[in-house]
Amino acid sequence: MSIFVKVLVLAVFFLVALVISPKAKAEEDFDLFGMAARTGVFFLDRGTLDDVETVQEIFYNHGYDVVVDGNYGPKTEKAIRKLQSNTGQPETGILEYHQWLSLKAAALPKSWGALSASIDGKFGEAHNKSSRALAEQIAQRRCERYTKRGCIVISIADNGWSVARWCKKKNTTWIFMGASTVNYQTAHEELLRQAAGVDPEIAFGGKCFKQIEHNAKAGFLDDMEDWQLGGIEHED
């Protein structure tokens, strides 16, 4: 390679570095929390993976349905809207600094329970665990011990309830899961809302053949088969 070509190549690399480096450095240096303190809002779409994970982790530890992966997307925005709804504030989906401070200062749940279920009717549970992650891990592992079909996990804090229901339409089996810290009835209502969103006939047409009810504190499991689903009422 001639000297001229070498110099030309080096010049191209230098120009590319000049163009890319400021942008990369700007992203790396963006102070998510400092900017939020100054402006009053979080620019989560500009935050680093570590900073966004920090925000997501606080939401996760307080029971919000969010994945802690450092990527800001619809699931994180939905969790922010849920926080705003729970606290009687406008549901903008934009996290405000004072909302973040209040969430951080709020007491964490004292215990967690989780229910994990597979499409083939297998399930696992965990109750009265010290953290949400631990409860989910145990329930998931117990479910996967009995099936190779994969398991879906749902968790709830303190004395909350979770419900899983298996329903079938033609050749398709569905699992619907709901949870609530209030009582069993509200967990069941959440399950029905999910089912109705998929197919009202599945939700209300008597096509379901199995249901599990689980208490996060006591680990109570009521395993109801198809002949029971139509006539049994649950009492807390």
MARPAGU-319547 format. One record per residue: x, y, z of N, C-alpha, C, O in turn. Coordinates in steps of 0.02 Angstrom, whole numbers. Layout:
// residues N
[pt [X; Y; Z]; [X; Y; Z]; [X; Y; Z]; [X; Y; Z]]
...
// end
This chain:
// residues 236
[pt [43; -59; 0]; [0; 0; 0]; [45; 62; 0]; [91; 66; 40]]
[pt [31; 110; -45]; [72; 169; -50]; [61; 216; 9]; [11; 210; 45]]
[pt [108; 261; 19]; [103; 310; 73]; [40; 352; 64]; [6; 368; 113]]
[pt [25; 370; 2]; [-34; 412; -12]; [-98; 377; 10]; [-142; 407; 41]]
[pt [-103; 312; -7]; [-163; 274; 11]; [-169; 267; 87]; [-223; 275; 115]]
[pt [-111; 254; 120]; [-112; 248; 193]; [-136; 313; 225]; [-177; 312; 271]]
[pt [-111; 368; 200]; [-131; 434; 228]; [-205; 446; 216]; [-240; 472; 260]]
[pt [-229; 427; 157]; [-300; 436; 141]; [-344; 395; 187]; [-395; 419; 211]]
[pt [-324; 332; 199]; [-363; 288; 243]; [-364; 317; 314]; [-417; 319; 345]]
[pt [-307; 338; 337]; [-304; 367; 405]; [-347; 430; 410]; [-379; 441; 461]]
[pt [-348; 469; 357]; [-389; 530; 357]; [-463; 514; 361]; [-501; 547; 395]]
[pt [-484; 461; 324]; [-554; 440; 326]; [-573; 417; 396]; [-625; 436; 422]]
[pt [-529; 375; 426]; [-543; 351; 494]; [-547; 410; 543]; [-589; 409; 588]]
[pt [-504; 459; 534]; [-504; 517; 578]; [-569; 556; 572]; [-597; 578; 622]]
[pt [-592; 566; 510]; [-654; 602; 499]; [-714; 565; 528]; [-758; 595; 559]]
[pt [-715; 498; 519]; [-769; 458; 547]; [-770; 463; 622]; [-823; 469; 653]]
[pt [-710; 461; 652]; [-705; 467; 725]; [-731; 534; 749]; [-763; 538; 802]]
[pt [-717; 587; 711]; [-740; 653; 730]; [-816; 657; 729]; [-847; 690; 771]]
[pt [-847; 623; 680]; [-919; 625; 673]; [-953; 582; 726]; [-1002; 603; 757]]
[pt [-926; 521; 738]; [-959; 473; 782]; [-946; 487; 856]; [-991; 482; 898]]
[pt [-883; 505; 871]; [-864; 511; 942]; [-906; 560; 981]; [-927; 543; 1037]]
[pt [-919; 621; 956]; [-960; 667; 996]; [-1029; 638; 1012]; [-1054; 647; 1068]]
[pt [-1060; 604; 963]; [-1126; 575; 974]; [-1123; 521; 1027]; [-1163; 520; 1074]]
[pt [-1074; 475; 1019]; [-1067; 421; 1067]; [-1051; 448; 1136]; [-1077; 424; 1186]]
[pt [-1007; 499; 1138]; [-989; 528; 1202]; [-1048; 563; 1234]; [-1056; 561; 1295]]
[pt [-1090; 596; 1193]; [-1149; 630; 1219]; [-1196; 580; 1251]; [-1224; 593; 1305]]
[pt [-1206; 522; 1218]; [-1249; 471; 1246]; [-1220; 443; 1310]; [-1256; 431; 1359]]
[pt [-1153; 432; 1309]; [-1121; 404; 1368]; [-1124; 452; 1427]; [-1131; 430; 1484]]
[pt [-1118; 516; 1413]; [-1113; 566; 1466]; [-1181; 593; 1488]; [-1185; 634; 1534]]
[pt [-1236; 572; 1456]; [-1302; 599; 1473]; [-1319; 581; 1545]; [-1322; 522; 1563]]
[pt [-1330; 631; 1585]; [-1345; 622; 1657]; [-1420; 620; 1666]; [-1452; 672; 1675]]
[pt [-1448; 560; 1665]; [-1521; 551; 1668]; [-1550; 581; 1732]; [-1599; 618; 1730]]
[pt [-1519; 566; 1788]; [-1547; 588; 1852]; [-1532; 662; 1865]; [-1574; 698; 1893]]
[pt [-1473; 685; 1844]; [-1458; 756; 1851]; [-1504; 799; 1808]; [-1528; 851; 1830]]
[pt [-1517; 777; 1747]; [-1562; 813; 1702]; [-1633; 813; 1730]; [-1668; 863; 1726]]
[pt [-1654; 756; 1758]; [-1722; 752; 1787]; [-1729; 799; 1846]; [-1781; 831; 1855]]
[pt [-1676; 805; 1887]; [-1679; 850; 1944]; [-1684; 923; 1921]; [-1716; 964; 1954]]
[pt [-1652; 939; 1865]; [-1654; 1008; 1840]; [-1718; 1024; 1803]; [-1745; 1080; 1810]]
[pt [-1744; 976; 1764]; [-1802; 990; 1721]; [-1868; 967; 1751]; [-1921; 991; 1731]]
[pt [-1865; 920; 1799]; [-1926; 895; 1829]; [-1955; 833; 1794]; [-2005; 806; 1817]]
[pt [-1924; 811; 1739]; [-1948; 751; 1704]; [-1889; 707; 1683]; [-1832; 731; 1677]]
[pt [-1903; 643; 1673]; [-1852; 595; 1651]; [-1855; 586; 1576]; [-1908; 574; 1547]]
[pt [-1797; 593; 1543]; [-1791; 579; 1472]; [-1764; 507; 1465]; [-1705; 497; 1449]]
[pt [-1807; 459; 1478]; [-1786; 389; 1481]; [-1761; 363; 1414]; [-1721; 316; 1412]]
[pt [-1785; 392; 1359]; [-1763; 369; 1294]; [-1691; 389; 1279]; [-1661; 365; 1231]]
[pt [-1662; 433; 1321]; [-1593; 455; 1311]; [-1546; 427; 1364]; [-1485; 436; 1360]]
[pt [-1574; 393; 1413]; [-1533; 368; 1469]; [-1490; 309; 1449]; [-1505; 273; 1402]]
[pt [-1436; 299; 1486]; [-1393; 241; 1476]; [-1430; 178; 1499]; [-1479; 183; 1536]]
[pt [-1405; 120; 1478]; [-1436; 57; 1500]; [-1436; 52; 1576]; [-1487; 31; 1605]]
[pt [-1381; 70; 1608]; [-1377; 64; 1681]; [-1427; 110; 1715]; [-1459; 90; 1764]]
[pt [-1434; 171; 1690]; [-1479; 219; 1722]; [-1552; 198; 1713]; [-1592; 202; 1760]]
[pt [-1570; 175; 1653]; [-1638; 153; 1641]; [-1653; 91; 1682]; [-1708; 83; 1708]]
[pt [-1604; 46; 1688]; [-1613; -13; 1731]; [-1626; 7; 1803]; [-1667; -25; 1837]]
[pt [-1593; 58; 1827]; [-1603; 82; 1896]; [-1675; 103; 1906]; [-1706; 87; 1957]]
[pt [-1702; 140; 1858]; [-1773; 161; 1862]; [-1819; 100; 1859]; [-1864; 94; 1900]]
[pt [-1806; 56; 1812]; [-1849; -3; 1804]; [-1847; -48; 1866]; [-1897; -77; 1885]]
[pt [-1789; -53; 1898]; [-1782; -96; 1957]; [-1825; -71; 2014]; [-1855; -111; 2050]]
[pt [-1829; -5; 2024]; [-1871; 22; 2077]; [-1944; 6; 2063]; [-1981; -14; 2108]]
[pt [-1966; 14; 2000]; [-2035; -4; 1982]; [-2047; -78; 1994]; [-2098; -97; 2021]]
[pt [-2000; -120; 1972]; [-2007; -192; 1980]; [-2013; -211; 2054]; [-2057; -251; 2072]]
[pt [-1971; -183; 2096]; [-1972; -201; 2167]; [-2036; -179; 2202]; [-2053; -204; 2256]]
[pt [-2071; -131; 2172]; [-2135; -109; 2200]; [-2194; -144; 2167]; [-2252; -126; 2179]]
[pt [-2180; -194; 2125]; [-2234; -236; 2099]; [-2261; -217; 2031]; [-2310; -246; 2009]]
[pt [-2230; -169; 1997]; [-2255; -149; 1931]; [-2232; -199; 1878]; [-2178; -229; 1883]]
[pt [-2273; -206; 1827]; [-2259; -254; 1773]; [-2209; -224; 1724]; [-2228; -193; 1674]]
[pt [-2146; -233; 1739]; [-2093; -203; 1698]; [-2034; -252; 1694]; [-2021; -289; 1742]]
[pt [-2000; -252; 1638]; [-1940; -293; 1629]; [-1879; -250; 1642]; [-1872; -196; 1613]]
[pt [-1834; -274; 1684]; [-1773; -236; 1700]; [-1720; -255; 1650]; [-1681; -302; 1661]]
[pt [-1717; -218; 1594]; [-1669; -234; 1542]; [-1633; -173; 1515]; [-1592; -179; 1470]]
[pt [-1647; -114; 1543]; [-1614; -54; 1520]; [-1642; -23; 1458]; [-1618; 29; 1435]]
[pt [-1693; -54; 1429]; [-1723; -28; 1368]; [-1790; 5; 1383]; [-1836; -27; 1410]]
[pt [-1795; 68; 1367]; [-1858; 104; 1378]; [-1906; 89; 1321]; [-1890; 102; 1263]]
[pt [-1965; 63; 1337]; [-2014; 46; 1286]; [-2084; 48; 1314]; [-2096; 75; 1368]]
[pt [-2132; 19; 1277]; [-2203; 22; 1297]; [-2216; -6; 1366]; [-2259; 20; 1402]]
[pt [-2181; -59; 1386]; [-2194; -90; 1451]; [-2175; -43; 1508]; [-2211; -38; 1557]]
[pt [-2118; -9; 1501]; [-2097; 39; 1552]; [-2144; 98; 1554]; [-2162; 122; 1607]]
[pt [-2164; 122; 1495]; [-2212; 178; 1493]; [-2278; 159; 1525]; [-2309; 199; 1560]]
[pt [-2301; 97; 1514]; [-2363; 73; 1544]; [-2357; 71; 1620]; [-2404; 87; 1655]]
[pt [-2298; 51; 1645]; [-2287; 50; 1717]; [-2290; 120; 1747]; [-2317; 131; 1801]]
[pt [-2263; 169; 1710]; [-2265; 238; 1733]; [-2337; 263; 1735]; [-2357; 296; 1783]]
[pt [-2376; 246; 1684]; [-2447; 265; 1684]; [-2484; 233; 1742]; [-2528; 264; 1773]]
[pt [-2467; 171; 1757]; [-2499; 137; 1814]; [-2482; 171; 1879]; [-2525; 180; 1922]]
[pt [-2419; 191; 1888]; [-2399; 229; 1947]; [-2439; 293; 1953]; [-2464; 310; 2006]]
[pt [-2446; 328; 1898]; [-2483; 391; 1898]; [-2556; 380; 1913]; [-2587; 420; 1948]]
[pt [-2584; 326; 1886]; [-2654; 309; 1901]; [-2663; 292; 1974]; [-2711; 314; 2005]]
[pt [-2617; 253; 2002]; [-2621; 233; 2072]; [-2618; 292; 2120]; [-2645; 289; 2175]]
[pt [-2583; 344; 2099]; [-2573; 402; 2143]; [-2618; 461; 2125]; [-2608; 516; 2150]]
[pt [-2667; 450; 2080]; [-2715; 502; 2063]; [-2686; 559; 2024]; [-2710; 616; 2030]]
[pt [-2636; 546; 1982]; [-2605; 598; 1942]; [-2619; 586; 1868]; [-2636; 531; 1849]]
[pt [-2613; 639; 1827]; [-2625; 631; 1755]; [-2581; 575; 1725]; [-2521; 572; 1739]]
[pt [-2612; 532; 1685]; [-2577; 475; 1656]; [-2542; 495; 1591]; [-2568; 482; 1537]]
[pt [-2485; 528; 1598]; [-2449; 552; 1539]; [-2400; 500; 1512]; [-2382; 502; 1453]]
[pt [-2379; 452; 1554]; [-2328; 405; 1533]; [-2258; 433; 1536]; [-2210; 399; 1519]]
[pt [-2252; 496; 1558]; [-2187; 529; 1566]; [-2172; 533; 1641]; [-2210; 564; 1678]]
[pt [-2119; 503; 1662]; [-2102; 501; 1733]; [-2076; 569; 1756]; [-2027; 594; 1730]]
[pt [-2109; 597; 1806]; [-2088; 660; 1835]; [-2042; 648; 1895]; [-2047; 596; 1928]]
[pt [-1999; 696; 1907]; [-1948; 687; 1959]; [-1979; 677; 2028]; [-1955; 635; 2067]]
[pt [-2031; 714; 2043]; [-2062; 707; 2109]; [-2096; 639; 2116]; [-2100; 612; 2171]]
[pt [-2122; 612; 2061]; [-2152; 545; 2063]; [-2098; 492; 2077]; [-2109; 445; 2114]]
[pt [-2041; 501; 2046]; [-1985; 456; 2058]; [-1962; 458; 2131]; [-1950; 406; 2161]]
[pt [-1956; 518; 2158]; [-1934; 524; 2228]; [-1984; 492; 2275]; [-1964; 459; 2324]]
[pt [-2048; 501; 2262]; [-2100; 470; 2304]; [-2098; 394; 2300]; [-2104; 360; 2351]]
[pt [-2088; 368; 2240]; [-2085; 295; 2232]; [-2024; 266; 2267]; [-2029; 215; 2300]]
[pt [-1967; 300; 2262]; [-1906; 276; 2295]; [-1914; 276; 2370]; [-1889; 231; 2405]]
[pt [-1950; 326; 2396]; [-1958; 332; 2469]; [-2011; 285; 2498]; [-2012; 273; 2558]]
[pt [-2054; 259; 2455]; [-2109; 216; 2479]; [-2081; 150; 2506]; [-2031; 124; 2481]]
[pt [-2113; 125; 2558]; [-2091; 62; 2588]; [-2102; 5; 2540]; [-2154; 1; 2506]]
[pt [-2054; -39; 2536]; [-2060; -98; 2493]; [-2104; -151; 2526]; [-2109; -153; 2587]]
[pt [-2137; -193; 2486]; [-2176; -248; 2515]; [-2132; -291; 2560]; [-2072; -299; 2548]]
[pt [-2163; -319; 2612]; [-2125; -360; 2660]; [-2115; -431; 2635]; [-2067; -464; 2655]]
[pt [-2159; -455; 2592]; [-2151; -523; 2566]; [-2183; -528; 2497]; [-2222; -486; 2477]]
[pt [-2165; -583; 2463]; [-2189; -593; 2395]; [-2209; -666; 2384]; [-2182; -711; 2415]]
[pt [-2258; -675; 2340]; [-2276; -741; 2317]; [-2279; -742; 2242]; [-2287; -689; 2210]]
[pt [-2273; -800; 2212]; [-2274; -806; 2139]; [-2307; -871; 2118]; [-2303; -922; 2153]]
[pt [-2340; -869; 2060]; [-2371; -928; 2031]; [-2347; -933; 1959]; [-2350; -885; 1921]]
[pt [-2323; -993; 1941]; [-2297; -1004; 1873]; [-2337; -1061; 1842]; [-2350; -1112; 1875]]
[pt [-2356; -1054; 1778]; [-2400; -1103; 1746]; [-2378; -1117; 1675]; [-2351; -1074; 1640]]
[pt [-2390; -1180; 1654]; [-2374; -1202; 1586]; [-2438; -1217; 1548]; [-2490; -1230; 1578]]
[pt [-2434; -1215; 1483]; [-2492; -1226; 1440]; [-2521; -1296; 1449]; [-2580; -1306; 1433]]
[pt [-2482; -1344; 1473]; [-2506; -1412; 1481]; [-2536; -1425; 1550]; [-2549; -1482; 1568]]
[pt [-2547; -1372; 1589]; [-2580; -1379; 1653]; [-2534; -1386; 1713]; [-2557; -1388; 1769]]
[pt [-2469; -1391; 1701]; [-2421; -1396; 1756]; [-2410; -1326; 1787]; [-2418; -1275; 1753]]
[pt [-2392; -1325; 1851]; [-2381; -1260; 1884]; [-2333; -1268; 1943]; [-2320; -1324; 1966]]
[pt [-2307; -1212; 1966]; [-2266; -1209; 2026]; [-2281; -1146; 2064]; [-2305; -1097; 2035]]
[pt [-2267; -1145; 2129]; [-2283; -1087; 2169]; [-2226; -1072; 2218]; [-2185; -1115; 2233]]
[pt [-2226; -1010; 2243]; [-2182; -990; 2298]; [-2221; -939; 2339]; [-2259; -899; 2311]]
[pt [-2213; -940; 2405]; [-2250; -893; 2447]; [-2207; -869; 2505]; [-2160; -903; 2527]]
[pt [-2224; -809; 2529]; [-2192; -778; 2587]; [-2116; -774; 2579]; [-2078; -791; 2625]]
[pt [-2093; -752; 2520]; [-2022; -744; 2507]; [-2001; -671; 2516]; [-2042; -626; 2514]]
[pt [-1936; -662; 2527]; [-1911; -595; 2545]; [-1908; -546; 2487]; [-1907; -486; 2499]]
[pt [-1908; -571; 2426]; [-1905; -526; 2368]; [-1946; -553; 2311]; [-1960; -613; 2307]]
[pt [-1965; -509; 2267]; [-2004; -528; 2208]; [-1964; -575; 2163]; [-1990; -625; 2139]]
[pt [-1901; -556; 2152]; [-1859; -597; 2107]; [-1851; -668; 2133]; [-1853; -716; 2095]]
[pt [-1842; -675; 2199]; [-1834; -741; 2228]; [-1898; -783; 2221]; [-1895; -841; 2203]]
[pt [-1955; -752; 2234]; [-2019; -788; 2228]; [-2030; -811; 2156]; [-2050; -868; 2145]]
[pt [-2017; -767; 2108]; [-2026; -785; 2037]; [-1978; -841; 2017]; [-1997; -887; 1980]]
[pt [-1916; -837; 2040]; [-1867; -888; 2023]; [-1887; -956; 2049]; [-1882; -1006; 2013]]
[pt [-1910; -959; 2111]; [-1929; -1023; 2141]; [-1990; -1052; 2105]; [-1991; -1111; 2088]]
[pt [-2042; -1010; 2095]; [-2103; -1034; 2062]; [-2088; -1058; 1991]; [-2113; -1110; 1970]]
[pt [-2046; -1021; 1955]; [-2029; -1040; 1887]; [-1991; -1107; 1886]; [-2005; -1150; 1845]]
[pt [-1944; -1114; 1931]; [-1905; -1176; 1934]; [-1949; -1236; 1951]; [-1941; -1290; 1923]]
[pt [-1996; -1226; 1997]; [-2041; -1281; 2016]; [-2087; -1301; 1959]; [-2103; -1360; 1950]]
[pt [-2110; -1251; 1921]; [-2152; -1266; 1863]; [-2113; -1304; 1809]; [-2137; -1353; 1782]]
[pt [-2053; -1280; 1795]; [-2013; -1310; 1742]; [-1990; -1380; 1759]; [-1968; -1417; 1715]]
[pt [-1993; -1398; 1823]; [-1975; -1465; 1844]; [-2023; -1517; 1815]; [-2004; -1575; 1806]]
[pt [-2084; -1496; 1800]; [-2136; -1543; 1779]; [-2154; -1538; 1705]; [-2196; -1577; 1681]]
[pt [-2125; -1491; 1669]; [-2144; -1482; 1599]; [-2085; -1457; 1558]; [-2038; -1427; 1584]]
[pt [-2089; -1470; 1493]; [-2040; -1443; 1446]; [-2073; -1393; 1399]; [-2043; -1373; 1349]]
[pt [-2134; -1372; 1417]; [-2171; -1327; 1373]; [-2159; -1253; 1388]; [-2184; -1210; 1353]]
[pt [-2120; -1238; 1440]; [-2109; -1169; 1459]; [-2163; -1145; 1508]; [-2219; -1169; 1505]]
[pt [-2146; -1099; 1552]; [-2192; -1076; 1603]; [-2197; -1000; 1604]; [-2149; -965; 1590]]
[pt [-2257; -976; 1620]; [-2270; -904; 1628]; [-2276; -891; 1703]; [-2310; -928; 1738]]
[pt [-2244; -838; 1727]; [-2244; -824; 1799]; [-2278; -758; 1813]; [-2271; -710; 1776]]
[pt [-2315; -755; 1869]; [-2347; -694; 1892]; [-2334; -688; 1967]; [-2334; -739; 2002]]
[pt [-2322; -628; 1991]; [-2305; -619; 2062]; [-2347; -564; 2093]; [-2372; -520; 2059]]
[pt [-2355; -568; 2159]; [-2395; -519; 2195]; [-2368; -514; 2266]; [-2341; -562; 2294]]
[pt [-2375; -455; 2296]; [-2344; -442; 2361]; [-2391; -456; 2419]; [-2452; -462; 2411]]
[pt [-2360; -463; 2478]; [-2394; -467; 2542]; [-2448; -521; 2543]; [-2434; -579; 2530]]
[pt [-2511; -502; 2557]; [-2564; -552; 2563]; [-2608; -554; 2500]; [-2667; -571; 2504]]
[pt [-2578; -538; 2443]; [-2615; -535; 2381]; [-2631; -604; 2353]; [-2607; -655; 2377]]
[pt [-2673; -603; 2302]; [-2695; -665; 2269]; [-2675; -664; 2196]; [-2674; -612; 2163]]
[pt [-2659; -723; 2170]; [-2650; -732; 2098]; [-2693; -791; 2075]; [-2705; -838; 2112]]
[pt [-2715; -787; 2013]; [-2760; -837; 1985]; [-2735; -856; 1915]; [-2717; -812; 1876]]
[pt [-2734; -920; 1900]; [-2719; -944; 1833]; [-2777; -987; 1809]; [-2801; -1030; 1846]]
[pt [-2798; -977; 1747]; [-2853; -1016; 1720]; [-2835; -1041; 1650]; [-2809; -1003; 1609]]
[pt [-2848; -1105; 1639]; [-2835; -1136; 1574]; [-2900; -1143; 1536]; [-2950; -1169; 1562]]
[pt [-2901; -1119; 1475]; [-2961; -1121; 1434]; [-2943; -1148; 1364]; [-2887; -1141; 1341]]
[pt [-2992; -1177; 1332]; [-2980; -1208; 1267]; [-3034; -1187; 1217]; [-3093; -1185; 1234]]
[pt [-3012; -1173; 1156]; [-3059; -1160; 1102]; [-3032; -1194; 1040]; [-2977; -1179; 1016]]
[pt [-3071; -1242; 1014]; [-3049; -1284; 958]; [-2985; -1319; 979]; [-2984; -1357; 1027]]
[pt [-2930; -1307; 942]; [-2868; -1342; 958]; [-2817; -1298; 994]; [-2759; -1316; 1000]]
[pt [-2840; -1241; 1018]; [-2794; -1194; 1051]; [-2809; -1190; 1126]; [-2867; -1181; 1146]]
[pt [-2757; -1196; 1167]; [-2763; -1188; 1239]; [-2732; -1122; 1260]; [-2679; -1103; 1236]]
[pt [-2767; -1087; 1305]; [-2744; -1022; 1329]; [-2734; -1025; 1404]; [-2769; -1061; 1440]]
[pt [-2685; -986; 1429]; [-2677; -975; 1501]; [-2690; -901; 1513]; [-2659; -858; 1481]]
[pt [-2736; -886; 1559]; [-2747; -818; 1580]; [-2729; -812; 1654]; [-2745; -855; 1694]]
[pt [-2694; -758; 1672]; [-2671; -749; 1740]; [-2687; -679; 1764]; [-2679; -630; 1728]]
[pt [-2711; -674; 1826]; [-2725; -610; 1856]; [-2700; -607; 1927]; [-2694; -659; 1959]]
[pt [-2686; -548; 1952]; [-2661; -541; 2020]; [-2685; -475; 2050]; [-2697; -427; 2014]]
[pt [-2693; -475; 2116]; [-2716; -415; 2150]; [-2694; -417; 2223]; [-2694; -470; 2254]]
[pt [-2675; -359; 2250]; [-2659; -355; 2321]; [-2722; -345; 2363]; [-2719; -346; 2424]]
[pt [-2779; -335; 2330]; [-2841; -319; 2366]; [-2873; -383; 2393]; [-2878; -393; 2453]]
[pt [-2895; -426; 2347]; [-2926; -489; 2367]; [-2930; -536; 2307]; [-2911; -518; 2251]]
[pt [-2957; -595; 2319]; [-2963; -644; 2265]; [-3008; -620; 2209]; [-2993; -630; 2151]]
[pt [-3062; -586; 2227]; [-3111; -566; 2176]; [-3079; -519; 2125]; [-3092; -526; 2065]]
[pt [-3039; -470; 2148]; [-3009; -423; 2101]; [-2956; -458; 2057]; [-2947; -439; 1999]]
[pt [-2922; -507; 2084]; [-2875; -546; 2043]; [-2913; -584; 1989]; [-2890; -588; 1932]]
[pt [-2970; -611; 2007]; [-3011; -647; 1959]; [-3039; -600; 1906]; [-3043; -618; 1848]]
[pt [-3058; -539; 1926]; [-3083; -490; 1878]; [-3028; -471; 1828]; [-3042; -462; 1768]]
[pt [-2967; -465; 1852]; [-2911; -449; 1807]; [-2901; -506; 1757]; [-2888; -493; 1698]]
[pt [-2906; -567; 1780]; [-2901; -625; 1735]; [-2955; -623; 1682]; [-2941; -635; 1623]]
[pt [-3016; -608; 1701]; [-3072; -605; 1653]; [-3062; -549; 1603]; [-3081; -557; 1545]]
[pt [-3034; -493; 1625]; [-3022; -438; 1578]; [-2972; -460; 1524]; [-2981; -445; 1465]]
[pt [-2921; -496; 1545]; [-2873; -521; 1496]; [-2905; -570; 1447]; [-2895; -566; 1387]]
[pt [-2944; -616; 1475]; [-2977; -666; 1432]; [-3026; -633; 1384]; [-3028; -651; 1325]]
[pt [-3064; -584; 1408]; [-3113; -550; 1365]; [-3078; -512; 1309]; [-3105; -505; 1255]]
[pt [-3017; -487; 1323]; [-2979; -452; 1272]; [-2957; -498; 1216]; [-2947; -476; 1160]]
[pt [-2949; -562; 1232]; [-2930; -611; 1181]; [-2991; -637; 1144]; [-2994; -637; 1083]]
[pt [-3041; -658; 1183]; [-3102; -687; 1154]; [-3155; -691; 1208]; [-3148; -731; 1254]]
[pt [-3209; -651; 1204]; [-3262; -654; 1255]; [-3291; -723; 1264]; [-3312; -742; 1319]]
[pt [-3293; -762; 1210]; [-3321; -830; 1215]; [-3278; -873; 1261]; [-3304; -914; 1298]]
[pt [-3212; -863; 1258]; [-3167; -900; 1302]; [-3178; -878; 1374]; [-3180; -920; 1420]]
[pt [-3185; -813; 1385]; [-3191; -787; 1453]; [-3256; -807; 1486]; [-3256; -824; 1545]]
[pt [-3311; -805; 1449]; [-3376; -813; 1481]; [-3417; -871; 1453]; [-3475; -880; 1472]]
[pt [-3388; -910; 1408]; [-3427; -962; 1375]; [-3420; -1031; 1404]; [-3442; -1080; 1373]]
[pt [-3389; -1037; 1463]; [-3383; -1103; 1494]; [-3335; -1150; 1459]; [-3344; -1211; 1462]]
[pt [-3284; -1123; 1426]; [-3236; -1164; 1389]; [-3174; -1180; 1430]; [-3126; -1207; 1404]]
[pt [-3175; -1162; 1494]; [-3115; -1170; 1535]; [-3117; -1236; 1575]; [-3171; -1258; 1595]]
[pt [-3058; -1266; 1585]; [-3057; -1333; 1614]; [-3013; -1339; 1676]; [-3013; -1391; 1708]]
[pt [-2977; -1286; 1695]; [-2934; -1291; 1754]; [-2920; -1221; 1780]; [-2913; -1173; 1742]]
[pt [-2917; -1215; 1847]; [-2901; -1150; 1877]; [-2862; -1161; 1942]; [-2877; -1206; 1981]]
[pt [-2812; -1117; 1953]; [-2772; -1118; 2014]; [-2780; -1050; 2048]; [-2774; -998; 2017]]
[pt [-2793; -1052; 2113]; [-2795; -991; 2153]; [-2739; -994; 2205]; [-2728; -1046; 2236]]
[pt [-2703; -939; 2213]; [-2642; -941; 2255]; [-2637; -878; 2298]; [-2646; -823; 2274]]
[pt [-2623; -888; 2362]; [-2613; -833; 2408]; [-2538; -822; 2419]; [-2501; -869; 2433]]
[pt [-2516; -759; 2411]; [-2444; -744; 2413]; [-2413; -755; 2482]; [-2354; -769; 2487]]
[pt [-2453; -748; 2533]; [-2426; -755; 2601]; [-2429; -827; 2625]; [-2380; -854; 2650]]
[pt [-2487; -859; 2617]; [-2498; -925; 2646]; [-2482; -982; 2597]; [-2472; -1039; 2618]]
[pt [-2480; -966; 2532]; [-2467; -1018; 2483]; [-2526; -1063; 2470]; [-2519; -1117; 2441]]
[pt [-2587; -1041; 2490]; [-2647; -1081; 2479]; [-2657; -1095; 2405]; [-2653; -1049; 2364]]
[pt [-2669; -1156; 2387]; [-2682; -1175; 2318]; [-2749; -1210; 2313]; [-2759; -1261; 2346]]
[pt [-2794; -1183; 2274]; [-2858; -1215; 2261]; [-2857; -1236; 2188]; [-2866; -1195; 2143]]
[pt [-2848; -1300; 2177]; [-2841; -1327; 2109]; [-2909; -1353; 2088]; [-2929; -1408; 2107]]
[pt [-2945; -1314; 2047]; [-3012; -1332; 2026]; [-3012; -1360; 1955]; [-2980; -1332; 1910]]
[pt [-3047; -1415; 1946]; [-3052; -1446; 1880]; [-3116; -1421; 1846]; [-3153; -1381; 1874]]
[pt [-3127; -1445; 1784]; [-3182; -1419; 1743]; [-3250; -1426; 1776]; [-3293; -1383; 1769]]
[pt [-3262; -1480; 1812]; [-3328; -1492; 1840]; [-3342; -1445; 1899]; [-3400; -1438; 1920]]
[pt [-3290; -1412; 1925]; [-3299; -1366; 1981]; [-3306; -1293; 1959]; [-3335; -1253; 1995]]
[pt [-3279; -1276; 1902]; [-3272; -1206; 1884]; [-3339; -1169; 1880]; [-3342; -1109; 1892]]
[pt [-3391; -1205; 1863]; [-3455; -1171; 1855]; [-3491; -1157; 1920]; [-3534; -1113; 1921]]
[pt [-3476; -1193; 1974]; [-3519; -1187; 2032]; [-3486; -1171; 2098]; [-3521; -1165; 2148]]
[pt [-3421; -1164; 2100]; [-3388; -1153; 2164]; [-3373; -1079; 2173]; [-3344; -1047; 2130]]
[pt [-3393; -1053; 2230]; [-3377; -984; 2248]; [-3321; -985; 2299]; [-3319; -1029; 2343]]
[pt [-3275; -937; 2293]; [-3217; -936; 2337]; [-3229; -888; 2395]; [-3258; -834; 2385]]
[pt [-3207; -907; 2453]; [-3211; -863; 2512]; [-3141; -850; 2538]; [-3102; -897; 2547]]
[pt [-3124; -786; 2550]; [-3058; -769; 2578]; [-3053; -796; 2649]; [-3001; -786; 2681]]
// end
